[in-house]
Amino acid sequence: MTDAVQTSSKGNREKVGLNFLKDKKVVPDSDPPSIKDINLLYQFFDQSSTLVVLTGAGISTECGIPDYRSPNGAYSSGFKPITHQEFTRSARARRRYWARSYAGWRRFTAAQPGSAHIALASLEKASRINFMITQNVDRLHHRAGSSPLELHGTVYSVVCLDCGFSFCRELFQEQVKDLNPKWAEAIESLDYEGPPGSDKSFGMKQRPDGDIEIDEKYWEENFQIPTCHKCNGVLKPDVTFFGDNVPKDRADKAMEAARRCDAFLVCGSSLMTMSAFRLVRAAYEAGAATAIVNIGLTRADEFVPLKISARCGEILPRLLDAGSLSIPAV
């Protein structure tokens, strides 16, 4: 993906990405996967013929993108994500969201696919994965070469709530910049490494889904939001916010895949959202083999027979050289 901030040089983007990934706090602690765990996961793959994989935030924390529910996730600091109801009812809430999201975009898009994304893309290309679903909105799977069903949408698209027109996020970023040139210039030139809460850093703190915590004095007044150029309607990232429902056609497609597979693997998700939990439950009830690779508890631990506590980026690449799989990385 091309970075949305066109004025940034390639070197600056890479520097931002490297600095971003230095923050190890976003990745929960975990022991390396054991030989037993690797063998069990290998057998799970080897015995499946129609495998569905569901990925969650845990696969992207290893790339520097924070999650919500892990011990070091956003919820641990008292953060509450915006809800669909807040966004649609409050102009102030929308101004706050878009200011934070614009500010975090350069840092968010600097993240690169991790070893788990690449391993899954390799397995998918070799037809060892039949269908992939992701809860993530970061497009890292796409950049690794996969094309998953994006259950909760993506921040790389913007949609009009009034007429349904959608367009790419990069264009929206440029529109924000045109409407708020001085503000945008300050955001693009700020030092991401400044002390949190300082004027130098705009009081910023990275959050999941691409936004950044910014002190309200930096967005409360005079920040203008683009409107739909088709109907002048309200624009929203094409994601399913908390309090909203996954679009029916997307939910139906995911459910059909879950019910028809003979194996369902969860990677890096606590399954706390019903939209994800219902899929693994449906697969289990339909008789599919089920397994979870995740650090920490999940909502499906009571009935999923195979649970491996490991970082996805440490165990999935090990499968590429295991037994009959022997798949070269993409």
C-alpha positions in Angstrom: 0.0 0.0 0.0 1.1 3.5 -0.7 1.4 5.7 2.4 -1.4 8.2 2.4 0.9 11.1 3.4 2.3 12.0 0.0 4.8 14.5 1.4 6.6 11.9 3.4 9.8 10.5 2.0 10.3 6.7 1.8 13.1 7.0 4.3 10.8 8.9 6.8 8.1 6.3 6.4 10.5 3.5 7.1 11.9 5.3 10.1 8.4 5.7 11.5 7.7 2.0 10.9 10.9 0.9 12.7 10.3 3.2 15.6 6.7 1.9 15.8 7.9 -1.7 16.0 10.2 -1.0 18.9 7.3 -0.8 21.2 7.3 -4.4 22.4 4.5 -3.7 24.9 1.8 -4.3 22.3 2.8 -8.0 22.1 1.7 -10.2 25.1 4.4 -12.3 26.7 4.5 -16.0 25.7 6.9 -18.9 25.7 8.2 -20.2 22.4 6.0 -23.0 20.9 7.0 -26.5 22.0 7.8 -29.3 19.5 4.5 -30.9 20.7 2.5 -27.8 19.9 4.1 -27.6 16.4 3.3 -31.3 15.8 -0.3 -30.9 16.9 -0.9 -28.0 14.7 0.9 -29.8 11.8 -1.5 -32.8 12.3 -4.5 -30.4 12.4 -3.5 -29.0 8.9 -2.5 -32.4 7.5 -5.8 -34.0 8.4 -8.0 -31.3 7.0 -9.2 -31.0 3.4 -11.4 -27.9 3.7 -9.7 -25.6 6.2 -11.1 -22.2 7.2 -8.8 -19.8 9.1 -10.1 -16.9 11.2 -7.5 -14.3 12.3 -7.8 -11.6 14.9 -5.8 -8.7 16.4 -3.2 -11.0 17.9 -1.7 -11.6 14.5 -1.1 -7.9 14.0 0.2 -7.0 17.5 3.4 -8.7 16.3 3.6 -6.0 13.6 3.3 -3.2 16.1 -0.5 -2.6 15.9 -2.1 -2.6 19.4 -5.1 -4.7 20.3 -7.9 -4.1 22.7 -8.1 -7.1 25.1 -4.6 -8.4 25.8 -2.9 -7.5 29.1 -1.2 -4.6 27.4 -4.1 -3.8 25.1 -6.0 -0.5 24.9 -8.6 -1.6 27.4 -5.9 -2.0 30.0 -5.4 1.8 30.1 -9.1 2.6 30.3 -9.5 3.4 26.6 -13.0 3.0 25.2 -13.4 2.8 21.4 -16.0 4.9 19.6 -19.4 3.3 19.1 -21.5 3.4 15.9 -24.1 5.3 17.9 -21.6 7.9 19.0 -20.3 8.4 15.5 -23.7 8.8 13.9 -25.3 11.0 16.5 -22.5 13.4 17.4 -20.6 15.8 15.1 -18.1 16.4 17.9 -17.5 12.6 18.2 -16.9 12.5 14.4 -14.5 15.4 14.6 -12.6 13.7 17.4 -12.5 10.4 15.6 -11.3 11.7 12.2 -8.7 14.1 13.8 -7.2 11.1 15.7 -7.4 8.8 12.7 -5.8 11.2 10.4 -3.0 11.8 12.8 -2.4 8.0 13.3 -2.6 7.1 9.6 1.1 7.5 8.7 2.2 5.4 11.7 -0.6 2.8 11.1 0.3 2.3 7.5 4.0 2.0 8.3 3.4 -1.4 9.8 4.5 -4.3 7.6 3.1 -7.9 7.4 4.6 -10.2 9.9 5.8 -13.8 9.7 2.4 -15.1 10.5 0.8 -13.2 7.7 3.4 -14.5 5.3 3.1 -18.0 6.5 -0.7 -18.0 6.1 -0.3 -16.5 2.6 2.1 -19.4 1.7 -0.3 -22.0 3.1 -3.2 -20.4 1.2 -1.2 -20.3 -2.1 -0.4 -24.0 -1.6 -4.1 -24.7 -1.2 -3.7 -25.8 2.4 -6.1 -23.1 3.5 -9.4 -23.0 1.6 -10.9 -19.8 3.0 -9.6 -17.0 5.2 -11.6 -14.6 7.4 -10.1 -11.7 9.3 -11.4 -9.5 12.0 -8.6 -7.1 11.3 -9.1 -3.8 9.4 -5.4 -3.2 8.6 -5.0 -4.9 5.2 -1.8 -6.6 6.3 -3.0 -10.0 5.0 -3.5 -8.4 1.6 0.0 -6.9 1.6 1.3 -10.4 2.4 -0.5 -11.8 -0.6 -3.7 -13.1 0.8 -7.3 -12.0 0.0 -9.4 -12.7 3.1 -13.0 -11.9 3.8 -12.7 -8.7 5.9 -15.4 -9.5 8.5 -15.3 -6.0 10.1 -14.4 -4.1 7.0 -11.3 -2.0 6.5 -10.0 1.5 7.3 -8.6 1.7 3.8 -12.0 2.6 2.5 -14.4 5.4 3.4 -18.2 5.2 2.9 -21.0 7.7 2.9 -23.7 6.9 5.5 -26.3 8.6 3.4 -25.9 7.4 -0.2 -23.5 4.5 0.3 -20.8 5.9 -2.0 -17.3 4.6 -1.1 -13.8 5.6 -2.1 -10.2 5.0 -1.0 -8.8 6.3 2.3 -5.8 7.9 0.6 -8.1 10.3 -1.2 -9.9 11.1 2.1 -6.6 11.9 3.7 -5.8 14.4 1.0 -9.2 16.0 1.4 -8.6 16.4 5.2 -5.2 17.9 4.4 -6.8 20.4 2.0 -9.4 21.5 4.5 -7.0 21.8 7.4 -3.6 22.7 5.9 -1.9 24.1 9.0 -3.2 21.4 11.2 -2.1 18.7 8.7 1.3 20.2 8.3 1.8 20.2 12.1 0.7 16.5 12.3 3.0 15.4 9.4 6.0 17.2 10.9 5.6 16.2 14.5 8.0 14.0 16.3 6.3 10.6 17.1 9.0 10.0 19.7 8.1 13.0 21.8 7.1 12.4 25.4 3.5 11.3 25.6 1.2 14.1 26.5 3.7 16.8 25.4 2.9 19.5 22.9 5.7 18.1 20.8 3.8 14.8 20.5 0.3 16.4 20.5 -0.4 14.3 23.6 -0.4 11.3 21.2 -0.7 7.6 22.1 -1.3 4.9 19.4 -4.6 3.0 19.6 -6.0 0.0 17.7 -7.7 0.5 14.2 -5.3 3.3 13.2 -6.3 6.2 15.5 -4.1 8.0 17.9 -5.0 9.5 21.3 -4.7 13.3 21.0 -5.5 15.9 23.6 -8.8 17.6 22.6 -7.2 21.1 22.5 -5.7 20.0 19.2 -9.0 19.0 17.5 -11.9 20.7 19.4 -12.0 23.8 17.3 -11.6 24.6 13.6 -11.0 21.0 12.5 -13.1 20.4 9.4 -14.3 17.0 8.1 -14.8 16.3 4.4 -18.3 15.4 3.3 -19.5 13.1 0.5 -18.9 14.7 -2.8 -21.9 12.9 -4.2 -24.6 14.0 -1.7 -22.8 16.0 1.0 -23.5 13.2 3.5 -21.6 12.0 6.5 -18.4 10.0 5.8 -17.3 7.0 8.0 -14.5 4.5 7.7 -15.8 1.3 6.1 -15.5 -0.6 9.3 -18.0 -2.2 11.7 -17.8 0.0 14.9 -18.8 -1.4 18.3 -22.6 -1.3 18.5 -23.1 -2.0 14.8 -23.7 -5.2 12.9 -21.6 -6.9 10.3 -23.3 -6.4 6.9 -25.6 -9.4 6.3 -24.1 -10.5 3.0 -20.6 -10.6 4.6 -21.8 -12.3 7.8 -23.7 -14.9 5.7 -20.6 -15.7 3.5 -18.5 -16.2 6.6 -21.1 -18.4 8.2 -21.5 -20.5 5.1 -17.8 -21.1 5.0 -17.7 -22.1 8.7 -20.6 -24.6 8.3 -19.1 -26.2 5.2 -15.5 -26.7 6.3 -14.1 -29.8 7.9 -11.6 -27.8 10.0 -11.7 -24.3 11.5 -8.5 -22.6 12.9 -8.6 -19.4 15.0 -5.3 -17.4 15.0 -4.8 -14.5 17.4 -8.3 -13.9 18.5 -10.0 -14.0 21.9 -13.3 -14.4 20.1 -15.0 -12.0 22.4 -17.1 -10.4 19.6 -20.1 -12.4 18.8 -19.5 -12.0 15.0 -16.3 -14.1 15.4 -17.4 -16.4 18.2 -20.5 -17.6 16.3 -18.3 -18.8 13.4 -16.1 -21.2 15.4 -19.2 -22.3 17.3 -21.0 -23.0 14.1 -18.1 -25.0 12.7 -17.8 -27.0 15.9 -21.6 -27.8 15.9 -21.4 -28.8 12.2 -18.7 -31.4 13.1 -15.6 -29.7 12.0 -12.3 -30.1 13.8 -11.5 -26.9 15.6 -8.3 -25.4 17.0 -7.1 -22.1 18.5 -3.7 -20.5 18.5 -3.8 -17.5 20.9 -2.1 -16.1 23.9 -4.6 -15.9 26.8 -8.2 -17.0 27.3 -10.8 -17.1 24.5 -14.5 -17.3 24.5 -14.4 -20.8 22.9 -12.0 -22.5 25.3 -14.7 -24.6 26.8 -15.5 -26.5 23.7 -12.5 -26.2 21.3 -10.4 -29.3 21.9 -7.0 -28.0 20.6 -5.8 -24.8 22.2 -2.1 -23.7 21.7 -0.8 -20.7 23.6 1.8 -19.2 21.3 2.6 -16.2 19.1 1.2 -16.9 15.7 4.3 -15.5 14.2 6.5 -18.0 16.0 4.5 -21.2 15.3 2.9 -20.7 11.9 6.2 -20.4 10.0 7.4 -23.6 11.5 4.6 -25.4 9.6 6.1 -24.6 6.3 8.9 -27.1 6.7 6.9 -29.7 8.6 6.2 -33.1 7.3 4.3 -33.4 4.0 3.5 -29.6 4.0 7.0 -28.5 3.0 5.8 -25.2 1.5 8.1 -22.4 0.4 7.3 -19.0 1.8 5.8 -16.5 -0.6 
